[in-house]
Amino acid sequence: MTGDSGRTEWLRQARSYLRDADPVLARLIDQRPDFDPRAWMAQLPAMDLYGALLFQIVGQQLSVAATRRILARIQDLFGGHLPVPTELLGVDPARFREAGLSWRKIATLRDLAGRLTDGRLDADVLSSLPDDEIIAELTAIPGIGPWTVQGALLVALGREDVVLPGDLALRKAVQAVYRLDHLPAQQEVLDIAEKWRPYRSLATSYLFSTAYDPADALPAAGRRGAGT
């Protein structure tokens, strides 16, 4: 997908496919005819692959609002930007604890930063790999699961077929948009998302946008229980 014309055509095809594949998602798409699938990311700090992984690790099991607060505190530690690996390693871990991170997340971030700093991992090489190989490399780090990596694939690398069933914000968006009477489990999100292939990233972006801009996010539909 190259150039503005190519991107426009890709978006047209992807939206048409998703609209046909999922009537509930179709209503959300129709409500937002000028939707930019990366607009919600503009509300996030600028992120490379490491920054996107930091963002995903910080946000594990947290709401969007809580993640934003902690990220803002981390940025304050580094003069208004997210740290590169060497910067993160140069700060007393207790400062991150004061910013709201758990010791487990701090250990994960320092492990990741160490591997990127000492050459065990190379961000440029990682970015060139297929999705499954990136996931295999990064999930070798304790505290990084496949959904954390998938989030980085979406935010930093723009991969086209990514879904984040472990992300609390996405699960809440699915609950709201699909009018579920419960917070869906990861497998339920995956089951719903199966019909979105090979455009799961675009569908995920539509749903994420409701977390950042919830106005008119709820298509007219009855509430659904499990198995409906």
C-alpha positions as a Python dict, from the first residue, in 0.01 Angstrom:
ca = {
    (1, 'M'): (0, 0, 0),
    (2, 'T'): (188, 304, -130),
    (3, 'G'): (89, 667, -182),
    (4, 'D'): (-228, 851, -97),
    (5, 'S'): (-425, 701, -387),
    (6, 'G'): (-320, 349, -295),
    (7, 'R'): (-412, 405, 69),
    (8, 'T'): (-749, 552, -27),
    (9, 'E'): (-829, 251, -243),
    (10, 'W'): (-713, 10, 28),
    (11, 'L'): (-936, 184, 283),
    (12, 'R'): (-1231, 172, 44),
    (13, 'Q'): (-1187, -201, -11),
    (14, 'A'): (-1126, -274, 357),
    (15, 'R'): (-1430, -76, 473),
    (16, 'S'): (-1648, -244, 213),
    (17, 'Y'): (-1527, -586, 323),
    (18, 'L'): (-1584, -515, 692),
    (19, 'R'): (-1925, -364, 627),
    (20, 'D'): (-2034, -680, 444),
    (21, 'A'): (-1874, -914, 698),
    (22, 'D'): (-2013, -764, 1019),
    (23, 'P'): (-2345, -574, 1038),
    (24, 'V'): (-2267, -433, 1384),
    (25, 'L'): (-1932, -297, 1272),
    (26, 'A'): (-2100, -171, 954),
    (27, 'R'): (-2315, 65, 1162),
    (28, 'L'): (-2006, 204, 1334),
    (29, 'I'): (-1834, 250, 997),
    (30, 'D'): (-2138, 427, 853),
    (31, 'Q'): (-2154, 661, 1152),
    (32, 'R'): (-1797, 774, 1079),
    (33, 'P'): (-1767, 831, 701),
    (34, 'D'): (-1456, 1048, 737),
    (35, 'F'): (-1285, 824, 991),
    (36, 'D'): (-904, 817, 979),
    (37, 'P'): (-796, 481, 1126),
    (38, 'R'): (-481, 632, 1272),
    (39, 'A'): (-640, 949, 1411),
    (40, 'W'): (-682, 804, 1760),
    (41, 'M'): (-307, 739, 1763),
    (42, 'A'): (-244, 1111, 1717),
    (43, 'Q'): (-360, 1151, 2076),
    (44, 'L'): (-71, 928, 2187),
    (45, 'P'): (294, 1027, 2218),
    (46, 'A'): (504, 969, 1906),
    (47, 'M'): (629, 610, 1928),
    (48, 'D'): (881, 387, 1758),
    (49, 'L'): (868, 12, 1817),
    (50, 'Y'): (1023, 41, 2162),
    (51, 'G'): (794, 328, 2259),
    (52, 'A'): (490, 131, 2141),
    (53, 'L'): (599, -168, 2349),
    (54, 'L'): (648, 62, 2649),
    (55, 'F'): (297, 199, 2591),
    (56, 'Q'): (149, -149, 2569),
    (57, 'I'): (332, -276, 2879),
    (58, 'V'): (227, 27, 3082),
    (59, 'G'): (-133, -21, 2972),
    (60, 'Q'): (-163, -390, 3056),
    (61, 'Q'): (-488, -439, 3252),
    (62, 'L'): (-542, -63, 3284),
    (63, 'S'): (-802, 176, 3147),
    (64, 'V'): (-717, 430, 2878),
    (65, 'A'): (-733, 710, 3137),
    (66, 'A'): (-501, 534, 3383),
    (67, 'T'): (-254, 452, 3104),
    (68, 'R'): (-250, 815, 2992),
    (69, 'R'): (-180, 936, 3346),
    (70, 'I'): (114, 702, 3394),
    (71, 'L'): (257, 779, 3049),
    (72, 'A'): (238, 1151, 3128),
    (73, 'R'): (433, 1096, 3449),
    (74, 'I'): (694, 893, 3263),
    (75, 'Q'): (726, 1166, 3002),
    (76, 'D'): (777, 1419, 3281),
    (77, 'L'): (1077, 1217, 3398),
    (78, 'F'): (1237, 1263, 3058),
    (79, 'G'): (1164, 1623, 2971),
    (80, 'G'): (834, 1556, 2795),
    (81, 'H'): (916, 1253, 2582),
    (82, 'L'): (910, 877, 2620),
    (83, 'P'): (1254, 736, 2700),
    (84, 'V'): (1474, 545, 2458),
    (85, 'P'): (1619, 224, 2605),
    (86, 'T'): (1944, 381, 2728),
    (87, 'E'): (1753, 662, 2899),
    (88, 'L'): (1521, 419, 3074),
    (89, 'L'): (1812, 213, 3204),
    (90, 'G'): (1980, 526, 3340),
    (91, 'V'): (1695, 613, 3577),
    (92, 'D'): (1646, 466, 3923),
    (93, 'P'): (1367, 204, 3891),
    (94, 'A'): (1205, 353, 4199),
    (95, 'R'): (1119, 663, 3994),
    (96, 'F'): (901, 449, 3769),
    (97, 'R'): (737, 296, 4072),
    (98, 'E'): (654, 648, 4190),
    (99, 'A'): (503, 716, 3845),
    (100, 'G'): (257, 432, 3900),
    (101, 'L'): (421, 127, 3742),
    (102, 'S'): (428, -205, 3919),
    (103, 'W'): (764, -366, 3991),
    (104, 'R'): (676, -642, 3745),
    (105, 'K'): (620, -395, 3462),
    (106, 'I'): (939, -208, 3555),
    (107, 'A'): (1136, -534, 3536),
    (108, 'T'): (984, -612, 3196),
    (109, 'L'): (1069, -269, 3059),
    (110, 'R'): (1426, -286, 3188),
    (111, 'D'): (1471, -636, 3044),
    (112, 'L'): (1346, -517, 2705),
    (113, 'A'): (1562, -203, 2718),
    (114, 'G'): (1866, -408, 2814),
    (115, 'R'): (1824, -644, 2520),
    (116, 'L'): (1784, -354, 2278),
    (117, 'T'): (2089, -181, 2424),
    (118, 'D'): (2332, -475, 2435),
    (119, 'G'): (2250, -608, 2089),
    (120, 'R'): (2048, -915, 2176),
    (121, 'L'): (1759, -743, 1997),
    (122, 'D'): (1772, -495, 1710),
    (123, 'A'): (1466, -276, 1659),
    (124, 'D'): (1532, -230, 1285),
    (125, 'V'): (1570, -603, 1229),
    (126, 'L'): (1260, -674, 1436),
    (127, 'S'): (1056, -423, 1237),
    (128, 'S'): (1140, -601, 912),
    (129, 'L'): (1022, -944, 1030),
    (130, 'P'): (679, -1103, 972),
    (131, 'D'): (430, -1063, 1256),
    (132, 'D'): (471, -1416, 1392),
    (133, 'E'): (850, -1387, 1409),
    (134, 'I'): (835, -1054, 1592),
    (135, 'I'): (591, -1207, 1839),
    (136, 'A'): (820, -1507, 1894),
    (137, 'E'): (1124, -1286, 1959),
    (138, 'L'): (954, -1049, 2202),
    (139, 'T'): (743, -1295, 2398),
    (140, 'A'): (1066, -1457, 2513),
    (141, 'I'): (1082, -1162, 2756),
    (142, 'P'): (894, -1228, 3082),
    (143, 'G'): (595, -998, 3106),
    (144, 'I'): (548, -955, 2731),
    (145, 'G'): (266, -1162, 2585),
    (146, 'P'): (143, -1189, 2227),
    (147, 'W'): (-124, -920, 2271),
    (148, 'T'): (135, -672, 2399),
    (149, 'V'): (340, -731, 2085),
    (150, 'Q'): (33, -713, 1863),
    (151, 'G'): (-39, -368, 2005),
    (152, 'A'): (308, -253, 1904),
    (153, 'L'): (259, -403, 1558),
    (154, 'L'): (-53, -193, 1519),
    (155, 'V'): (69, 134, 1672),
    (156, 'A'): (432, 145, 1556),
    (157, 'L'): (444, -69, 1242),
    (158, 'G'): (98, -28, 1095),
    (159, 'R'): (49, -400, 1038),
    (160, 'E'): (-288, -469, 873),
    (161, 'D'): (-427, -780, 1044),
    (162, 'V'): (-386, -720, 1416),
    (163, 'V'): (-639, -754, 1698),
    (164, 'L'): (-577, -698, 2069),
    (165, 'P'): (-815, -923, 2265),
    (166, 'G'): (-624, -875, 2589),
    (167, 'D'): (-652, -496, 2582),
    (168, 'L'): (-903, -370, 2838),
    (169, 'A'): (-996, -64, 2632),
    (170, 'L'): (-1073, -279, 2329),
    (171, 'R'): (-1275, -527, 2534),
    (172, 'K'): (-1482, -240, 2676),
    (173, 'A'): (-1529, -99, 2325),
    (174, 'V'): (-1650, -437, 2201),
    (175, 'Q'): (-1888, -459, 2497),
    (176, 'A'): (-2030, -114, 2417),
    (177, 'V'): (-2050, -137, 2039),
    (178, 'Y'): (-2186, -492, 2035),
    (179, 'R'): (-2420, -415, 2327),
    (180, 'L'): (-2299, -711, 2530),
    (181, 'D'): (-2433, -754, 2881),
    (182, 'H'): (-2084, -851, 3005),
    (183, 'L'): (-1720, -763, 2948),
    (184, 'P'): (-1608, -1011, 2681),
    (185, 'A'): (-1327, -1251, 2753),
    (186, 'Q'): (-1027, -1259, 2521),
    (187, 'Q'): (-1155, -1560, 2329),
    (188, 'E'): (-1492, -1393, 2272),
    (189, 'V'): (-1316, -1091, 2122),
    (190, 'L'): (-1113, -1324, 1899),
    (191, 'D'): (-1429, -1503, 1791),
    (192, 'I'): (-1597, -1174, 1697),
    (193, 'A'): (-1282, -1058, 1520),
    (194, 'E'): (-1245, -1370, 1309),
    (195, 'K'): (-1490, -1233, 1052),
    (196, 'W'): (-1273, -919, 1013),
    (197, 'R'): (-972, -1099, 859),
    (198, 'P'): (-760, -979, 679),
    (199, 'Y'): (-853, -627, 801),
    (200, 'R'): (-855, -678, 1176),
    (201, 'S'): (-634, -371, 1233),
    (202, 'L'): (-884, -140, 1067),
    (203, 'A'): (-1172, -289, 1266),
    (204, 'T'): (-965, -260, 1583),
    (205, 'S'): (-894, 107, 1508),
    (206, 'Y'): (-1265, 179, 1465),
    (207, 'L'): (-1332, 21, 1802),
    (208, 'F'): (-1037, 192, 1972),
    (209, 'S'): (-1163, 526, 1842),
    (210, 'T'): (-1473, 485, 2059),
    (211, 'A'): (-1250, 475, 2368),
    (212, 'Y'): (-1094, 809, 2273),
    (213, 'D'): (-1404, 966, 2115),
    (214, 'P'): (-1708, 779, 2250),
    (215, 'A'): (-1968, 1012, 2099),
    (216, 'D'): (-2222, 827, 1882),
    (217, 'A'): (-2022, 507, 1931),
    (218, 'L'): (-2318, 282, 2001),
    (219, 'P'): (-2498, 144, 1698),
    (220, 'A'): (-2866, 73, 1745),
    (221, 'A'): (-2880, -291, 1849),
    (222, 'G'): (-3026, -497, 2127),
    (223, 'R'): (-2809, -608, 2414),
    (224, 'R'): (-2653, -946, 2369),
    (225, 'G'): (-2568, -1212, 2616),
    (226, 'A'): (-2321, -1495, 2574),
    (227, 'G'): (-2378, -1693, 2259),
    (228, 'T'): (-2613, -1443, 2095),
}
